[in-house]
């Protein structure tokens, strides 16, 4: 345990009790960000509950570590004191979690806002990747049941998507893309071209996506049914021409935002003649 972690764990009333809680939750195997997340739950969650979610918590804490500030040439450049957290709680925690913040933020007139309550769905950073064969001019989409559309009341909750998955702790986004391509589609990807990195729904979710197009050989037998059995995945591949994908975007059958973003990026780069198999 390094000095930063020890300071985070013992900084509060009854340092010995805090250390005992921390060790019971993770055996001391945590970096500073994960240690802070664990200690924020002391008095709200028991150590056994935290231990049961350590894998998910590591994903969330490494996502925090990956949060490098983007440019602020137009938007407000946040400084010290612009956001102030009065209270942080976690009313729900299972595979995903929900965090609530009682907080204030700097308003555009320079004053601090009244205390507001904001709930955030915590799921960790993720990757999407669309395999594209520039020789055959076709793509591979995946289809699977999605609980989000189902909960909204959508009568057609099976979605057409790019390959996607959570970034495991200690994993680079590009490595996640290649791992998920094997798991969801049985594919070994070629060159990865970055489409963008973005918050898909920042009003309520902490999720940050890294989207790619993968230049990949896609023969006629490339599509199949895949998925990790232990995760109840049932994923069907669709090998279709590029133009067919764009027709599905236009018709609204493709409703997945990362796929729409990636399809439009691919349309631009394809028209410019920038895509060739290496």
SVG drawing of the C-alpha trace seen along z (x, -y; Angstrom):
<svg xmlns="http://www.w3.org/2000/svg" viewBox="-44 -38 48 58">
<polyline fill="none" stroke="black" stroke-width="0.4" points="0.0,0.0 1.6,-3.3 1.5,-6.5 -1.3,-8.1 -3.6,-5.2 -2.8,-5.0 -3.5,-8.8 -6.9,-8.4 -7.9,-5.4 -6.9,-6.9 -7.9,-10.5 -11.0,-10.7 -12.3,-9.8 -11.1,-6.5 -8.2,-5.7 -8.0,-2.1 -11.6,-1.4 -11.2,-2.9 -8.2,-0.8 -10.0,2.4 -13.0,1.5 -10.6,0.9 -8.8,4.2 -12.0,6.1 -13.3,4.6 -10.3,5.2 -7.3,6.7 -5.5,3.4 -5.3,4.0 -6.3,0.6 -4.8,-2.5 -5.7,-6.0 -8.8,-6.5 -10.3,-3.1 -9.4,-3.7 -11.3,-7.0 -14.3,-5.3 -14.2,-2.5 -13.9,-4.9 -16.7,-7.1 -19.0,-4.1 -18.0,-3.5 -21.1,-3.7 -23.3,-3.2 -22.2,0.2 -20.7,3.1 -17.3,4.3 -18.6,7.6 -20.9,5.8 -18.0,3.7 -15.8,6.8 -18.5,8.4 -18.4,5.4 -14.7,4.8 -14.4,5.7 -17.0,3.2 -15.5,0.6 -12.1,1.1 -13.6,0.4 -15.2,-2.8 -12.1,-4.0 -9.9,-3.4 -12.4,-5.3 -12.0,-8.3 -8.2,-8.0 -8.7,-8.0 -10.7,-11.3 -8.2,-13.7 -9.6,-17.2 -10.5,-18.0 -9.9,-21.5 -11.9,-24.5 -11.5,-27.0 -15.3,-27.8 -16.8,-26.4 -16.2,-27.4 -12.8,-26.4 -13.4,-24.9 -11.2,-26.0 -10.7,-25.3 -14.0,-25.7 -16.2,-25.7 -17.8,-22.5 -18.3,-21.7 -19.6,-18.4 -21.5,-18.6 -22.7,-15.0 -22.1,-11.9 -24.2,-8.8 -24.8,-5.5 -28.5,-4.5 -28.0,-1.6 -25.2,0.7 -25.3,4.0 -23.5,4.7 -23.9,1.0 -24.4,-1.7 -26.1,-5.1 -24.4,-7.9 -26.2,-10.9 -24.5,-14.3 -25.7,-17.2 -23.5,-19.9 -23.1,-23.4 -21.6,-24.6 -20.3,-27.9 -23.0,-29.8 -22.3,-31.9 -22.8,-35.1 -19.9,-34.1 -22.0,-33.1 -22.2,-29.7 -25.5,-27.9 -27.8,-26.8 -27.3,-23.2 -28.8,-20.8 -29.2,-17.0 -27.9,-15.2 -28.1,-11.4 -25.5,-9.7 -25.6,-6.2 -22.1,-4.7 -21.1,-2.1 -17.5,-2.7 -15.8,-3.6 -16.6,-1.5 -15.5,-0.9 -17.4,-0.5 -15.9,0.8 -17.4,1.2 -15.6,3.7 -15.4,2.5 -14.0,4.3 -13.0,1.6 -12.3,4.2 -15.8,5.7 -17.3,2.4 -19.3,4.0 -19.6,3.9 -20.4,6.3 -23.2,5.2 -24.3,7.1 -27.8,7.6 -28.9,8.4 -31.7,7.8 -31.2,4.6 -32.9,3.9 -32.9,0.1 -35.4,0.0 -37.4,2.8 -37.7,0.7 -38.8,-2.3 -41.7,-0.3 -40.2,0.2 -41.9,3.2 -38.7,4.0 -35.9,4.1 -33.5,6.0 -30.9,3.5 -28.4,3.2 -25.1,2.1 -21.4,2.0 -19.3,4.4 -19.0,3.0 -17.9,3.7 -16.6,2.3 -12.9,1.4 -11.6,3.7 -9.3,2.3 -5.7,2.2 -6.9,2.5 -6.3,0.0 -9.4,-0.9 -7.8,0.6 -7.2,3.9 -10.8,3.9 -12.0,3.4 -9.9,6.4 -11.1,8.6 -14.7,7.8 -14.5,8.5 -13.4,12.0 -16.1,12.5 -19.0,11.0 -18.2,11.8 -15.3,14.2 -13.2,11.6 -9.5,10.7 -9.5,7.0 -7.1,5.1 -6.1,1.5 -8.2,-0.5 -9.2,-4.0 -10.4,-6.3 -13.8,-7.9 -14.1,-9.9 -14.2,-9.8 -17.3,-11.3 -20.0,-11.2 -23.2,-9.7 -25.6,-11.0 -23.8,-13.3 -27.0,-14.6 -27.3,-11.3 -24.5,-8.9 -20.7,-9.0 -20.1,-6.6 -17.4,-7.7 -17.1,-5.9 -14.1,-5.4 -15.4,-4.6 -13.4,-3.0 -13.7,-1.6 -11.6,1.5 -10.3,2.2 -10.9,5.9 -11.2,8.7 -14.9,9.8 -15.4,12.9 -18.9,14.4 -18.7,16.6 -17.7,13.8 -21.2,13.5 -22.5,15.9 -24.0,16.1 -21.6,15.5 -21.4,14.2 -19.9,15.1 -21.9,17.9 -21.4,17.0 -22.7,13.5 -26.0,14.7 -24.9,13.0 -26.8,14.0 -25.3,11.9 -26.1,12.3 -23.8,10.9 -25.1,9.2 -22.7,8.9 -24.2,6.2 -23.1,3.7 -22.1,0.2 -25.0,-1.3 -27.5,1.0 -26.2,-0.2 -26.8,-3.8 -30.3,-2.9 -30.9,-1.5 -29.7,-4.7 -32.0,-6.7 -35.0,-4.5 -34.5,-4.6 -34.0,-0.9 -30.6,-1.7 -31.3,-3.5 -27.9,-3.1 -26.2,-6.4 -22.5,-5.2 -23.4,-3.2 -25.0,-6.3 -22.0,-8.5 -19.6,-5.8 -21.6,-5.3 -21.5,-9.0 -17.8,-9.1 -17.3,-6.1 -19.4,-7.7 -17.2,-10.8 -13.9,-8.9 -15.1,-6.4 -16.1,-9.3 -12.7,-10.9 -10.9,-7.6 -9.0,-7.4 -9.7,-3.7 -7.6,-0.9 -6.6,2.4 -2.9,2.3"/>
</svg>
